[in-house]
């Protein structure tokens, strides 16, 4: 049986400003999962959150451990200096009205890109307790319920049950971005395995007031999934069944499914995600792609065993989990899907770490380089440049830190009309930026010359903790309001994030969502103030003052001050914080 596996490739980007202690609580993980999580490292993370139609999802909460940030109006997010385990990073994405999304990746050196697609949680059908019922999708996916359910407190529930049913087949174009976690799972003995997918479903049950429901004890449900058409000749008669543990981010083996005709059937005792997969021992793989001049190559496609294609990052690196004990093939292709490099690799030993490199050239690529100077003509030593293209989403935006004036991007371009770019430089020392430069690149190298950062940065959020140096957040700032809540955040090299009704304020290294702020669900008015209080966190007492909240296109002005308990140290320490913001309202 010829298996194909999805290599989960990690984009790398330099960005953001702050991080918090993000080390997961491994007590449960180590009990269920005999896996070496590796050392504690600091990494930067960025990416996008979209729906299944590719539309940006703004206001999604992206969490890596205790570090939390909001996506902006483009669905973009950025986290910097986040403490993670080197060999296992669990990323959670939440947004009201959608199924929770997630990803699991390896924190190889550099900065990591994460792209998650959220599935809208729309009701498929409504059933009534006390009667057996079957919910089906047109492709043959179905669930048969016995009729008994419990509420979040474990009490019997009676009434209408709203059922959301979603099926994800292995050949789905957006399988990688949609599936929760990764291919990594724990077998019945807790050993790490790589999973070959034969499809998965998600079932969400809610009651009349929106509360989450589960199956009652002794009332299992029968699930049925169709065999993917691309696997009809290789699908086995029996496949192990796995449920996704949303707390620790791994698949756990629970039973099996049997095949009759082109349908798999199994019994399950609870609902979230259920996955039909065959396990193999686990290994890890990283591939570094560079130009003939040994420069990291961004924006190329890497493919394992003819699976989905994902672009390399701005350091040219792709890293992820792969099956051990079997031969694999990887390809490198450009934006026009011209194969530039192919290589047979493996078999790899279980638990092994394997690294490869490839040097490629393509006419569908360009190097963009230049020099960033401050308004006095000196090289910028603390800044960044942001490169984007309206025709090629994989590099929107591609960000590079500037520490010595010079910068250089080696990136693939779109096959048609891909040489149009925009470039903006930021000087954080002097709070100034360049005008946005629109240009048409010419292969192989385009030098944009010297960029002068002389324009004042008109938007900012600043804060100071105790007697530490003040922090100024600049670049990619957003303030918006919708019926779903109020959001103010910075996605630049400094992080600030406030959201209501989720009641999260996070800035810098240590705030870690310790605040609960009382902003109204309605649009704020000037002069409104709220106080933060957490009952089990004595010392958290923050005042948030909205001084100006006008229509879209005007500035939002606010201040905040007070105390909070810094729980990133032991014992916890009470700290003081003061801050102010001047941000253009986007929505």
GIVENFEN-V871882 format. One record per helix or strand. SS is the DSSP state (helix for helix, strand for strand). FROM is the first residue (numbers start at 1). TO is the last residue. If there is no record, write none. Layout:
BEGIN
<<SS/FROM/TO> <SS/FROM/TO>>
END
This chain:
BEGIN
<<strand/11/11> <helix/27/32> <strand/34/34> <strand/40/51> <strand/56/56> <strand/61/64> <strand/67/70> <strand/76/85> <strand/88/94> <strand/98/98> <strand/101/105> <strand/111/118> <strand/120/120> <strand/125/128> <strand/133/136> <strand/142/145> <strand/149/150> <strand/156/157> <strand/160/168> <helix/175/178> <strand/184/186> <strand/191/206> <strand/212/212> <strand/214/215> <strand/221/226> <helix/229/231> <strand/238/245> <strand/250/260> <strand/263/268> <strand/273/290> <strand/296/296> <strand/298/298> <strand/301/304> <strand/310/311> <strand/317/323> <strand/328/333> <strand/339/345> <strand/353/359> <strand/365/374> <strand/379/379> <strand/383/388> <helix/393/395> <strand/398/402> <strand/406/412> <strand/420/427> <strand/432/433> <strand/437/440> <strand/445/453> <strand/455/456> <strand/460/465> <strand/471/473> <strand/477/482> <strand/485/491> <strand/495/500> <strand/504/507> <strand/528/531> <strand/541/549> <strand/555/566> <strand/573/585>>
END
